[in-house]
């Protein structure tokens, strides 16, 4: 039902609930999200709307809950309407750039600082909005990501890690809000060239790094790294011993990874899991659902993922 209200300073707002949920696709993965949703009723660039409440999807970078359509009287009027409902807003910009930037300039500034690894994720409520035509905004006060448009950009270390894959593990830990601790045992499956091994080591944990290919020499020399040049799929969990954090960025088909993590779960030799589900060719939606159906776990598309998803199982965190 369309609602009309006035802000304290007399700006009239016409607001229409959409009775839908918005899903912002990761850049380049619009088709994957569209396949997941099926009945998309409205699309604005990467932003798609499907009827009803939030669904279980994996290729959305941000979810807009209970979005509304707002008829705006002017640039300043649009900003006042948004501010009346909530302080912090992130713009998704795809069209009408000049007018959208003018509205944004009249809103409180949202920090654009890059995330520092080890620092907590933002906690302040952050709504999202977009200008779909010169006189109409779509906005949602409640969004799934605390980062602007789900973009988790870090202050990078461009010197030490041997590749940029380390950003995926940084993002996973930051989203979870928990990290390996000093004295814990971790494992990096598919460790070469060593980006994830470096991240795990820098938390203070010990690392068993496993790969048929060698580690970068400077990573292999780190004091708490035990490199094993073999296949992760040939490991016997019970012979390997208890692992506090089992992490995998190994390249394999999703079904093979699924069998591997089930082996470790069945033996009870690993407590926490962070694993990349890599797509070999077409997106395997059925295989992804298998991972998502594992009790106490969740599957997400990290901002730093490519054609891949991340499965996480951390008791007390992912089962909430």
C-alpha positions in Angstrom: 0.0 0.0 0.0 1.3 3.4 -1.0 2.1 5.7 2.0 2.4 9.5 2.1 4.2 11.2 5.0 5.9 14.5 5.6 9.3 15.0 7.1 9.6 17.4 10.1 10.6 20.2 7.8 7.6 19.7 5.5 9.0 17.5 2.7 6.2 15.3 1.4 7.2 11.7 0.5 5.3 9.1 -1.5 6.6 5.6 -0.5 5.5 2.4 -2.1 6.6 -1.0 -0.6 7.8 -3.3 -3.4 6.8 -6.5 -1.7 10.0 -7.9 -3.0 13.7 -8.3 -2.1 16.7 -6.8 -3.9 19.8 -8.8 -4.8 23.0 -7.1 -6.0 25.0 -9.5 -8.1 28.7 -9.7 -7.9 30.3 -8.0 -10.9 30.4 -10.4 -13.8 28.1 -13.0 -12.1 24.7 -11.5 -13.0 23.7 -14.7 -14.9 24.5 -16.9 -11.9 22.3 -14.8 -9.7 19.5 -14.6 -12.3 19.6 -18.4 -12.6 19.3 -18.8 -8.8 16.4 -16.3 -8.5 14.4 -17.4 -11.5 11.4 -15.0 -11.3 13.2 -11.7 -11.4 10.5 -9.0 -11.7 12.7 -5.9 -12.0 16.3 -5.3 -12.9 18.6 -2.2 -12.7 22.0 -3.1 -13.9 23.3 -5.7 -11.4 20.5 -5.0 -9.0 17.6 -7.6 -9.3 14.3 -7.8 -7.5 12.4 -11.0 -6.9 9.0 -11.2 -5.2 8.6 -12.1 -1.5 11.0 -12.3 1.4 14.7 -13.0 1.3 15.7 -16.2 -0.4 18.7 -18.4 0.0 21.1 -17.3 -2.8 24.8 -17.4 -3.0 25.8 -15.1 -5.9 24.5 -11.8 -4.3 27.0 -9.4 -3.0 24.4 -7.5 -1.0 20.7 -8.2 -0.2 18.2 -5.3 0.1 15.5 -6.3 2.5 12.0 -4.7 2.4 12.9 -2.2 -0.3 10.6 0.7 -1.1 10.0 3.0 -4.1 10.1 6.7 -3.3 8.9 9.5 -5.5 11.3 12.3 -4.8 10.3 16.0 -5.1 13.9 17.3 -5.6 17.6 16.5 -5.0 17.5 18.0 -1.5 14.1 16.6 -0.9 15.4 13.1 -1.7 18.3 13.5 0.7 16.0 14.7 3.5 13.6 11.8 3.0 16.5 9.3 3.3 18.0 11.1 6.3 14.6 11.1 8.0 14.5 7.3 7.9 18.1 6.5 8.7 21.5 8.3 8.9 23.9 6.1 6.9 23.2 5.4 3.2 25.3 3.8 0.4 24.5 4.7 -3.2 24.4 2.0 -5.9 25.1 4.1 -9.0 24.3 2.8 -12.5 22.5 5.6 -14.3 21.5 9.3 -13.9 25.0 9.8 -12.5 25.0 13.6 -12.1 21.7 13.8 -10.3 22.5 10.7 -8.1 25.9 12.4 -7.1 24.0 15.6 -6.1 21.7 13.6 -3.8 24.7 11.7 -2.3 26.4 15.0 -1.6 23.5 16.0 0.6 23.6 12.9 2.7 26.0 12.3 5.6 29.4 11.1 4.4 29.9 7.3 4.7 33.6 6.5 5.3 35.4 5.1 2.3 38.3 3.8 4.4 39.6 0.4 3.4 39.2 -2.4 5.9 42.2 -3.2 8.0 42.7 -6.9 8.6 42.2 -7.8 12.2 39.9 -4.9 12.8 36.2 -5.7 13.3 33.7 -5.3 10.5 31.5 -2.2 10.5 28.5 -2.4 12.8 26.5 0.8 12.1 23.3 0.2 10.1 23.9 1.0 6.4 21.0 1.3 4.0 21.3 1.2 0.2 19.6 3.3 -2.4 19.6 3.9 -6.2 18.1 6.4 -8.6 16.2 4.5 -11.2 14.9 7.6 -13.0 15.2 11.4 -12.3 12.2 11.4 -9.9 12.3 7.9 -8.4 14.5 6.2 -5.8 14.5 2.6 -4.6 15.9 2.3 -1.1 16.3 -0.3 1.6 17.1 0.5 5.2 18.1 -3.1 6.0 20.9 -4.7 4.0 22.9 -7.9 4.4 26.3 -6.4 4.1 27.8 -3.8 6.5 30.1 -2.6 3.6 29.0 -0.3 0.9 27.5 -2.5 -1.9 29.2 -5.4 -0.3 32.6 -4.2 -1.4 35.1 -5.4 1.2 38.3 -3.7 0.1 41.4 -4.1 2.4 44.5 -2.1 3.1 46.7 -4.6 1.2 50.1 -6.0 1.9 51.6 -5.7 -1.6 55.0 -7.0 -0.5 54.9 -10.1 1.6 52.2 -12.5 0.3 53.1 -14.2 -3.0 49.7 -13.7 -4.6 46.4 -11.8 -4.0 44.5 -15.0 -3.0 45.2 -14.1 0.6 42.5 -11.4 0.4 39.8 -14.1 0.3 40.9 -15.6 3.6 41.2 -12.1 5.1 37.6 -11.4 4.0 36.3 -14.8 5.3 37.9 -14.2 8.8 36.6 -10.6 8.9 33.1 -11.6 8.0 33.2 -14.4 10.6 34.6 -12.1 13.3 36.8 -14.9 14.6 40.4 -15.9 13.7 42.8 -18.7 14.5 44.6 -18.2 17.8 48.2 -18.6 18.9 48.9 -22.3 19.6 46.2 -23.6 17.3 46.9 -26.0 14.5 45.7 -25.0 11.0 45.9 -26.6 7.6 46.1 -25.0 4.2 45.1 -27.4 1.4 46.3 -26.3 -2.0 48.8 -24.1 -0.3 51.0 -23.1 -3.2 52.3 -20.4 -3.7 51.5 -19.6 0.0 49.0 -16.7 0.3 46.7 -18.5 2.6 49.6 -20.2 4.5 51.0 -16.7 5.2 47.6 -15.5 6.5 47.3 -18.4 8.9 50.9 -18.1 10.1 50.4 -14.4 10.8 47.6 -15.1 13.2 50.1 -16.8 15.5 48.8 -20.3 14.6 50.9 -23.2 13.3 50.3 -24.3 9.7 50.4 -27.6 7.8 50.6 -26.4 4.2 49.8 -29.1 1.6 50.3 -29.0 -2.2 52.0 -30.9 -5.0 53.6 -27.6 -6.0 56.2 -25.9 -3.9 55.6 -22.9 -1.7 57.2 -19.6 -2.3 60.6 -19.9 -0.5 60.0 -17.0 1.9 56.7 -18.6 3.0 58.2 -22.0 3.3 60.9 -20.6 5.7 58.4 -19.2 8.2 58.9 -20.7 11.6 55.5 -22.3 12.2 55.0 -23.7 8.6 55.2 -27.4 8.0 55.1 -27.8 4.2 54.1 -31.2 2.8 54.6 -31.7 -0.9 51.8 -34.1 -1.6 48.1 -34.2 -2.6 45.6 -33.0 0.0 43.3 -35.7 -1.2 45.7 -38.4 -0.1 45.8 -37.3 3.6 44.4 -39.6 6.3 42.7 -37.3 8.8 43.3 -39.7 11.7 47.0 -40.0 11.0 47.3 -36.2 10.4 45.8 -35.4 13.8 43.4 -32.7 15.1 43.1 -29.5 13.0 41.5 -26.4 14.5 41.1 -24.7 11.2 40.9 -26.6 7.9 41.3 -24.1 5.0 41.2 -25.1 1.3 41.8 -23.1 -1.8 42.6 -26.2 -3.8 41.6 -26.4 -7.4 39.1 -29.3 -7.9 35.6 -30.0 -8.9 33.0 -29.2 -6.2 31.9 -32.8 -5.8 35.5 -33.8 -5.0 35.9 -31.1 -2.4 32.5 -32.2 -0.9 33.8 -35.7 -0.4 37.0 -34.4 1.1 35.4 -32.2 3.7 32.9 -34.9 4.6 35.8 -37.2 5.3 37.2 -34.7 7.7 33.9 -34.1 9.3 33.1 -37.8 9.8 36.4 -38.4 11.5 35.9 -35.4 13.8 39.5 -34.3 13.2 38.7 -30.8 12.1 36.7 -28.2 14.0 36.4 -25.1 11.7 36.3 -25.0 7.9 36.8 -22.3 5.3 36.9 -23.8 1.7 36.7 -22.3 -1.7 34.2 -24.0 -4.0 35.7 -23.5 -7.5 33.6 -23.7 -10.6 35.2 -25.8 -13.3 33.3 -24.5 -16.4 29.6 -24.0 -15.9 28.2 -23.0 -12.5 27.2 -26.2 -10.6 24.2 -25.0 -8.6 23.3 -28.5 -7.4 26.8 -29.0 -6.0 26.7 -25.6 -4.2 23.4 -26.6 -2.6 25.0 -29.7 -1.2 27.5 -27.6 0.7 24.8 -25.1 1.9 22.8 -28.0 3.2 25.6 -29.1 5.6 24.2 -28.3 9.1 25.8 -25.3 10.8 27.5 -23.9 7.7 26.9 -21.3 5.1 28.0 -20.5 1.5 28.8 -16.9 0.3 30.3 -15.2 -2.6 33.1 -13.1 -1.2 33.8 -9.7 -2.7 37.3 -11.1 -3.4 36.1 -14.4 -5.0 36.1 -14.9 -8.7 34.0 -17.7 -10.4 33.9 -19.5 -7.0 32.1 -19.4 -3.7 33.3 -19.9 -0.1 31.9 -22.5 2.2 32.4 -21.8 6.0 31.6 -24.0 8.9 32.5 -22.5 12.3 30.5 -23.7 15.3 28.9 -20.9 17.2 29.2 -18.5 14.2 27.9 -20.0 11.0 25.1 -21.9 12.7 23.5 -18.8 14.2 
